[in-house]
Amino acid sequence: MRHGRKVRKLGRTSSHRKALLKNLATSLIEAGSIRTTDAKAKVLRGVVDRLVTFAKRGDLAARRHVLRSVRDPKVVKRLFDEIAPRFVDREGGYTRVLKIGARRGDGAAMSLVTFSGEEAVKAVAPASGAEAKSSEPKAEGTTAKTEA
């Protein structure tokens, strides 16, 4: 049982875990959605929600606080100028975690982390190359079998 255990360790040392979460948060803010394991996604949710709350304040101290975690000034600018204004009326829950199934290699449960209010279906990429190839239109001159 996890009684009294506040930190999910994710099988890493504290410095490795902090670096991992900073990198995941930066990627999420930069790309808008990322694919990661369920455990990482659940921890990342709290980290990013805290950053968005600081960004909603919008002052210099909040910007400097966010810059401690997100080291890229362009990403911080996007957070303060584009993402935070969308959540002015919301009091929390800025991210959502959608479970997308098991990873093919090791069966780890995977999730898609996005900001709330965004269309998440378009961000889900095909899991394998065969699915990606089948969705492309056929070139003219090739024969395709017709289904009856």
Secondary structure as GFF3:
##gff-version 3
##sequence-region A 1 148
A	DSSP	alpha_helix	14	31	.	.	.	ID=ss1
A	DSSP	beta_strand	33	37	.	.	.	ID=ss2
A	DSSP	alpha_helix	38	57	.	.	.	ID=ss3
A	DSSP	alpha_helix	60	69	.	.	.	ID=ss4
A	DSSP	alpha_helix	73	78	.	.	.	ID=ss5
A	DSSP	pi_helix	79	83	.	.	.	ID=ss6
A	DSSP	three_ten_helix	84	87	.	.	.	ID=ss7
A	DSSP	beta_strand	95	102	.	.	.	ID=ss8
A	DSSP	beta_strand	109	115	.	.	.	ID=ss9
A	DSSP	three_ten_helix	121	123	.	.	.	ID=ss10
A	DSSP	alpha_helix	129	135	.	.	.	ID=ss11
###
